[in-house]
Amino acid sequence: MSSPSAPICVAIVGFSGAARTFHLPLLLSLPDLFHLHTIQQREGSTSGPPAAKVFPNVRVVSTVEAIFEGTEGDKTGALPPRSLVVIATSNETHNQFALQALRAGHHVVVEKPAALTLTEAESLKQESESRGLVCAAFQNRRLDSDFLTLRTLLSPTRHTKPSLPSPIGQPVTVISRFDRYRPFAKGGWRESVSPEKGGGLLWDLGAHLIDQALFLFGPPEKVTAFVSSSRGQLPAEVDDDFLVHLHYPLSAPLPPDSEAPAPGTRISGPRVTLGASCLAAHISSEQVRWRVEGTRGSFEKRGLDPQEDQLKAGWTPASHADAFGSYHERIPASMRLGRLTTTMTRDASEAPANDAGSSGAPVQPKLVSSSIPMLPGRYIQFYQNVGQTIRDVEQARKQEGNLFVKPDQVIMTTKCILLARKSAKEERTVAWTE
């Protein structure tokens, strides 16, 4: 970086759909933080339009090595030291190119999954920390509107008003799904290469759902998974359907001032179920995304966050600053609103006496249900965080600091996916320590 306030130069590895849909629109929406310097696109690539035509004023190279070395007669030259390299290639190459960029002295953002083995995940942490560089996985689904809303409902003391208890209380059951109706396989490398090379739905959507669950609840005690090819159109080992159960241990008795349903309550850890299917025959606005049951209430959300569709329609956080990340009013209410059910009383921890005043069963708390809007989705915050963390590291030589997606979290998500595959293959529940 030339100066602390100068935009960070960026190189994109792979002019893929992910690069064009997500990374480039977000990066270009932050001109004070980032400057697009180089795009790498393989010669003869058919995965998208020629990068040189889309970005005629940007340096385009055909190999990853040329990003760092420059080429003869190239007016722009090699990527400046300690720039940002964004890896948006096929899953099998993520770790290889990320390590190559780190060893060349550059900060890295790598598409998920950042690694396919624990050794790969640990190598990203080791290389970035030893060189004082930022390395983040692109877990943009942590910034989905529904996930941001759920986090606020679970922890209002952290996000809004300290005096408010969670309307959900202690989570008991958590269901997170990413279902679609795609009875015909689309083709492409995700549906043709083996899981060992990053193919299949568990490495794709499972990487998002597992990351969200671990971000909320930490590592589980055990994992049970079912992984299959339900349509029968893919190679037998390539999955298009998965169900993962995360088992959390029994909690200690909740304290008297907690959000327990009654004094002395001891609840099990949340039963977390994650899944995705290509044969969920529901319209998009009716596909269940979240269903969370707690000791005080519940939350249900249908349909997906709007940001991906907005990006595909050409919107960016810069072009539609006020509307980006929010549902348009024409979107069905079943999709843009969530359903929150909670106890009518502020404190549900005291069991009320029955109407007759005898020693019979207490009167159960009454519930009230309402439709609630979602908080705006904020994919742009991922790159705002990366940019600020890079500046912090460069100015103070601090380590990762407040990095939103840390290498340790990449290791944990990778481990959970591998345990899920082991559980499905061996048809048994596996311990986190295996």
N, C-alpha and C positions, 0 to 999 in steps of 0.2 A: 504494500500500500504506500502511495507517495506521500500522503499527509493524513492526519487523523480524521479530517473532515471530508476528504475526497471520497467520491463514490467508490465502492469496492468493485474491482473488475471481476467479471463472471465469464466462465466458460461452460458451455452446455455439452455434455457428452451424450450423443444420441439425439437426433431430431425426431423423436418418437411422438406418438399421440400424447403420452404423459407430459413430455416437454412442451408441446404446443398448446395443450389444453390447460395445464396447471402451472408449471414452473415459469414459463416465459411471461404469460399475462400477469402473474403476481410480481415477478421481479421487475418488469417494466412499469408497474404501478408505483414503484418506489425509486424514482430517478435520483433522489438525494442520497440513497443508500447504495444503489447498484448501477453499474454500467456494463451493458452486454458487450463483451470483447470478442469472443470466439464461439463458434458452433462447430461441433464435429459431426459429420454425417458421412457414412460409408459411401464410397463410389458405387453408383448403380443402385442405391437403396430405393426400394419401392414402398417403404412404410409411410411415406409422406411426400409432399412437394419438395422440390429442390430448395434447400435453405438459402442459397444465394439469391434466389428470386424473391423469397419472402422478406429477407433481410439483406438488401443489396449493399448496405454500408457496414456490414459486420464481416469480420474475418471468418471464412469457412474453410475447414481443413477436413481431410478424409481419414486421418488416423489420430488416435489418442496421443501418440508420441509427439505429433506435430503441434499439439496445443502447447506443450512445454518447451519445445526446442525451436520453434519458428522454422521457416523455410526460405530458401534463397529467393530474393526478389520480393519477398512479402513486405509490404509497406508498414504493416502494423507490428510484425514481429511476435515473439513469444509472449505468453501470458506473463504479466509482471509478477514478481515474487509475492507470496502470501495473499494471493487472490482467492476467489471462491470457485470451486469446480462442482457442478451439479451433475450427478450420474443418473441418467434417465434411459438406460438400456434394458436389455432383457435380464431377468432375475439372476441367471447363471453368471453374468459378468459384473454384477454390482460390486461384490467384494474386491475382485481383481482391480477394477478401475479406481475404486475408492482408495485402495492401498497405493496404487500408482500415483494418484494425485497427492496423497499425504506425503509420500516419500520424495515427491518433487517439491515439497514445501508449501502446499496449498491447503486452505480450509475446504471442507467437503460437506455437501448435502447429497445423500444417496437415497434413491427411491426405495420404498419398502418392497420386499424384505431386504434389509441391508446385508444379511448373511444367511447362508443355508446350513451352516454348522456352528457349533459353539466355538470351535477354533477360529473360524472366520470372524465371528462377532467379537471375540476377545482380542483378535489382532487389530481391529479398528480402534478399540479402546487403548491398547498399548501404543500403537503408532501415533495416534493423535495426542495422547498425554505426553509421550516422550519428546514430541516436537513442539509442544505448546500450540497445537492447532485445534480448531473447532471441527467436530465431526458429528453431524446430526442426521437421523433418518427422517424421511418425509412422512410423518404420521399426521397428515392433515385432518383426519377424521376426529382427532381430539378437539378440533375447532368447528365441528358440525353444530348447527343450531340446537338440535335435540340433545346432544351430549353436554353442551354448555348449560342448557336449561336444567338437565338432570343434575349436574354437579351443584348448581345453585340450590335446587330443591333438597339435595342431600346434606348440604353444608351451608345453610344461610348465614351462619355466624362468620363464615370465612368470606362470603361473597357479597352480603348485603347488610342486614341489620343484626348486630350482635344479640339483641334481646329476643329474637325470634327463634323458636325451636324449628327443627325440620318438620315440614308437613307430612313427610313420609316416615320419619323416625328411623329406627335401626333397620337397614335392609334385611329382608328375610329371603325373598326370591327375586332373582334378577334374570330376565330373559332378554337377550339382545340378538336380533336376527337381521340378515341382509338378504332377503328373498327376492327372486325375480321369476318371471315366467318366460323361459327361453328353451322351448322343447327341441330346438334345432341348434346344434353346436355351431359357434361362429367361426371356428378354425383359428389359426394363428398359433404362435409358440406356446401360449399359456395352456392351450388345450391339446397340445401334441407332444411336448417334452415331458420327461418323467419328473416326479417330485424331487428326485435327487438333483435335478437341474432347475428346480424352481417352478415346475409346472403344477397345475391343479388349483382348485378353488381355495384350499386351506392356506396355501402360501399367498394367495391373492387377497381375498376378502377376510380370511381368517387372521391374517397379520393385523388388520385394522381392529377387528372385534376383540382379539386377545389383548392387543395393546391397550385398548380402552378399559377392559376389565382389570388388567394388572395396574393400570394407572389409578383406578378407583380403589381397589381392594388389596393390591400387593400380591405376592406369590401365594398360590393355594397350597394345601397340604397334599392333595392327590388330584389326579386328572383321569377322567374316563372319556373316551372319544369313539365315535363311529364315523368312518370316512369311506365313501363309496363313489362309484360311477353309476349314477342312477339312470341316465339316458341310454347307456349302452352304445353310444356313438363315438366314444373316445377310446384310446388305448386303455386296456383294463386297469393299469396302474395309475391313470390320471383321473383324479377325483373331480366331481362336479356337485358334491353334496357332502356336508359334514355337520356333525353335532358334537359339541365339546362341553363336558360338565367339569366345572372347577369346584372342588370340595374344600371348604374352609372349616377350620376346627371349631369346636364348641367354645363359646366365649365364657369368660368369668362372669359371675353374677353382676348384673348392671347396678351401679350405685343408685341410691334413693332419689337423687336429683336428676337422673338421666331421663331419656325418653322411653323408658320401659312401659309396657302396657299395665303392669301392676308391680308393686314392691317385691323385691327379691327375684324378679324374673331372670332366668338364664336362657338365652336364645342361642341356637346354633349359628355358626357363621353363615353368611349368605350362600344360598344355593344358586350358583351362577351357571346359566345355560347359554351357550353361544352356538349359532348355526346359520347356515346359508344353503339355499336350494335353487336349482334352475327350473324346478317343476312346481312352483307355488303359483297356482292359477288364480290369482287375485289381481284386480287392477291396482296400479301403483299406489293410489291414495288409500287403499285398504290393507296393504301389506303391513303387518305388525312389525315395527322397528324396535320398540322398547316396551316391556311390561315389568314394572318394578313393584313389589309388594313389601310393605314395611310394618313396623309395630304401631304406626299412627295413621298410615294411609297408603295410597298407591298412585302410580303414574303410568299412563299408557300413551304411546305415540305411534302413529301410523305414517307410512310414507317416508321418503328420504329427504335429506337436507337439500336446499335448492341450489347450492353454489356450483356443483358440477354442471347442471343444466344451464345455469347462467353463463358459465365460462364457455361452454360449447356453443352458446348462442352469440358469442362475441362480446359479452359484458366483461368488464374488469372492475376491480375496486376503484380504479381511477375514473373510468368512463361513467360509472353509475354509483357514485360514492354513497348516496343516501339510500339507494334501494338494494345494493349488492348484499347478499347474505340473508335477505328477508324474503318471505313468501309474498308473491303478488296476490292481491285480493281475489283475482280470478281463480286461484288455486283452490280446490275443494277444501272446505273447512275441516274435513276428516283428515287432511294431510297437513295443513298449516297450523292446526291447533292440537294441543295435547289434552289429555283428560286427567285431571287431578282430583282424587278423592281423599278426604282427610277427616279427622275427628272434628266435631263442631267446637269442642272445648279446647282451650289453650293447653291445659295440662291433662293428659290422658293417663297419668301414672297412678292416680287414686281411683280405685274402684268405687263408684257411687253406691250408696245403700239402696236397697230395693224399695219400691213404693210403699210397702206395708211396714217398713221399718223393722222387719224380722231378720233372722239370721239366714234367710234363704239366699239364693243366687243373686249376685249384684246385677244391676241394670247395666247392660253393655253400652259403651259410648255410641252416640249417634254419629252418622257420617253425612257429609255434604259433598257433592260432586260438582265440578265446574270445568268448562273448557278454558284453557289458558294459552296465550300466544307464546311462541318460541322466541328466545333471545336471538338476535341476528348471528348468523354464522360468520366466522372471522378467519378464513384461511390466510388472509394477508398478515395476520399476527405471527404466523410461523416465520415468514421471512423478515418481518420487523425484528423478531427476537434473534434470529440468526445474525442479521446485520449488526445489531447492537452488541451481541456477544462477541463478534469478531472485533469490533472497535474496542471493546473493553479489554480483550486479550491483547490486542496490538498496542494499546496505550499503556496498560499497566502490567502486561505479561501475566495476567491472571489466568487461572485454569478456566474450565467451562462455565463456572459461575451459575448464572440463571438460565442456562441453555434449556429450552423447552423439552427437547427430546434428547436425553443423555445416552452415551454409549452403554452405561450399565443397564438402562432400560431396553436397549436393543438386545443385549445378552439375555435378559429375562424373557422377552417375547420370543426370541429364537428358541430358547430352551423349552418353553411351553408348547410351541408348535411341534418340536421334535418329540416331546413326551406324548402329545396327542397322536402323532403318527405311530409311535411305539404301542400305545394303548390299543389303537384300532388294529394294528397288525397282529398283536399277541392276544387280542380279545380279552383284555383284563384292565383293571384299574391300576395305574402306576403311581408311585410316590414321587413327590417333587424332588426328593433326594436321590432318585435313581440316576 
